[in-house]
Amino acid sequence: MTEIAGLRELAGLIRRLEPELSGASISILAHENREEITKQLLEGLGERVSVQNSAGEYANHLAVIRVGANKYTIAQDWREVYISEINYCFCRIHPGAHGLLVHHTDYPGVIYDVSRKLADYEINISKMNVSREQKGKNALLISVTDEEITPTVVSAIEELPQINKVISLQ
């Protein structure tokens, strides 16, 4: 492992997404630099949470942060550290990323609806991932964008049918 810059910022993003950290835990998956990874994540979260070390080594995964029913996997490649998975949805959210998380009930056309709203505000999508628990049930759309997501854009997307919650990454 070479560079872990950005871990504190990613943990800070998770803290913003999850304001209530009681019962949260961190599982350190990396074999190297465990102490530094732990330090950066705890500083970013801003409070003490339970930390466990895994017995194995996991390719590019550094840690998993669990908060309530949510799970955030943090990974690293040769370029950067990033959130690689939120619950059951694969993604690539790097430190400083613009974008949004759209929690919704699965329905045909959600990708079109969200993309259309973003286009209406001249926001370009750089990456998008959509995943669901099962057809017609809870789903998550993660969109990383080139431009910042304003509260106005969040409100416009929240008005779409079957949208439960929209969270800006900024």
N, C-alpha and C positions, 0 to 999 in steps of 0.2 A: 504494500500500500504506500502510495507516495504522498498525495496531498488530500487533506480532509477539510480544506477551507470551504465554508458554506454550511457546515453541519449546524452551527449555532443558528444561522438564519433559517434553515429548514425547520429546526425545532421550534423557533419563534413563530413560524407560519402555523405549525401544528397547534401551538399554544393559542394562537388567534382563532383557529378553527374550533378548538376545544377549550373554551374558557374554564370549564370545571375539570380539574385534573385529579380529584380525589380518587384513589384506587388505580391510578395510571401506573404502568410499568414499562420498563425498557428491557429488551433482551438484546444483548450485544452478540452479534453473530460472527464478527470478524475475529480472527486469531491474533493479528498484529495490531498494535496501538490501541488496545482496549481501553486503557486508562484515559488517553487523550480523546477518544471517541465519546466515552462516558462523560468526561468533563464538558466537552462542547455541547452535547445534547442536554445535559442538566442545566447549563448556563442559558441555553436557548429557551428551555421550558420555563425557567424562572423559579422553579421550586423543586424541592426534593421529591423524587419518585423512586419506587422500588426498581433496583437494577439486578438483573441476572446475567451470567455469562453462559453462552452455549458451549457444549463440549466439542462440537464439530466446527468445521470451517465451511462457509457457504460462498462459493464463487465470488460474485461481486456484491453480495448483500452485507451491509455493515451492521444494521440494527433493525429491530421492530419495536415500535412504540404502540402500546395498546392503551386506549382511553375509553372506558365503558365498552360498548359493543363495537367500537371502531378500531381498525388496525392500520397502521401506516408503516410500510416497509421502506427503508432507506438503503440505497445502493450507491455504488461508485464504479465508474469506468475510467478509461484513460483520460477523459476530458474533465469530468466533474462529479460531484455528489448530487443526488437527486432523489425525490420520492418516486419509487418505482411501482408502488401499488397502494391503493386506498381500498381497504376491505377486499372486495372481489374484483376490483377494476384496475387493470394495468395502466400505467401512465408514465410520464417523464416530466416531473415538475422540478426544475432546477432553482437554485436560490435567485430571488429577484424576478421570477416569472410573473407574467401577466396572464390572467385567465379567470375561469370560474368553475365551480363545482355545481352541477344541477342535479339535485335529488328529486326524483320523480317516480310516478307509477308508469311502468312500461306501456308504451302505446306506439302504433305505427305512425311515423312522421315526426317523432321528437327531434331527430337529427336535423331534418328540414326546418322545423319550427325555430329551433335555437339558432341554427346557422343563418336563417333569414333575418331574425332580430339583430344578430351581430352585424350582418351586411347592411341592414338599415342604418346602423350607426357607424358605418365604414370601418368596422373592426375586422381585421384579417386573422383567420384561424391558422396557427402553425401546426398544431397537433390536436387530435380529438380521439378520445377513447370512450366507448359506451359499454356498459356491462349491466347485467341484471341478475337477480337471484333466480328468477324463473319468469316465463312468459306472463305478462300482465301484472307482475308484482313489483316490488321495490327495485329501482334501477338508479344508476349513477352515470351521468355524462360529465366527462372532464374535458374542458376545452382550454388549451394554452393558446394565447393570442399574442400578436405583435404589439397591440395597443392596450393601454390600461382600460380596465372595466370600471365605469363610473356607477354611482348609485342609480342614476337614471336608467342605465342599461340593465342593471340588476332588477329594478322595478318592472321594466318592460318584459323581461323574461319570466318573472314571477307571475305575470298575468296570463301566461300560456296555460292551456288545459292540463290538468294532472301534474303540475309542477308543485312539489312540496316545499322546497327550500332552495335558494340560490345563494352561493357564497362567492364573493370575489377573492382572488388570491392575494390582492394587495392589502 
